[in-house]
């Protein structure tokens, strides 16, 4: 049935629901938190480095990725999935994009991105194939496992960034730990104090970022001088890397990569569904695929990279208790502004990574716990234990997979194994299909 429920979890003590209205000022502050807590600029920086772009082109590429994510967020939250999902550059296509751009040029890289984005959109609307596939192969145990896999994937990433960030590792740990501790304190105060508690819960991320940045400044790791040299305003342009050219091997490679990205973003949708208690029915899933593809297509026109829903923002919703789409659409508007005003985008990139990743680690914990909530009602028999446990083990395996071996593999294997989320999600899907069900039904409650 069109309205059949695919995923729904109890609301996570939300203060403001998905479709509730909030004031513009509150929406701006909450949207700003979502933007500040994201590492949106990391993926484009990596891609620019692999493509050996100049400093000016790198800055412009980052700016266009901000613009693309703003457009994608407004599309997805406004009329696509219609859930509070912030779009951001996916890490999965990095290897493919750099390989195509390095061998065939940036115009061919742009051309390889356009057909796959349109395909993803068409699978959702008008073909309406995507939701039917999800309904058949993603029961609650798979959805909950994918959510846990997302959290398991992101936690080592946050921790590794803290330990490998430039400068003194001891100072980095202090800054990250202090930022995380401030956020935890705000969360606990939000649950205990009346009146002021709501303020701490809503503004916890901004408070943690400000405190963490001040502490980092004592260690000399904060430098806002690049903001002075950045321009105030810069207009985007269509196809900044030249008129697209189409190499069909590159196009087919990116179509495969897009399907993996769609699987990644579906995991994020399950996280958001769990956090907000919103229903993922067929209509919403098809609109989500359409919004994902359309956002990626429009973003590519301006020089952006493929986008995915960011699970970290779902964790932020759980922390603040505000799921209003107005806050996320405000984040989309802020991202658009960052794409048009280089001074603002450079200001965001000046926040030390140790501050962001200390906060990010706590957000990842919220994601992991929401995955556990989804599977908690299920009976953990031998079959379910394998479906849940093996994907998590494989996901952790990807985080320690030797890079020299990874780079020696064929491209398609490199793309998949570079993403622990993709590996864990694929494993959960396959195991659920191939492991025979016993007498106990998979969805039976304990």
Order of alpha helices (4+ residues) and beta strands (2+ residues): alpha-alpha-alpha-beta-alpha-alpha-alpha-alpha-alpha-alpha-alpha-alpha-alpha-beta-alpha-alpha-alpha-alpha-alpha-alpha-alpha-alpha
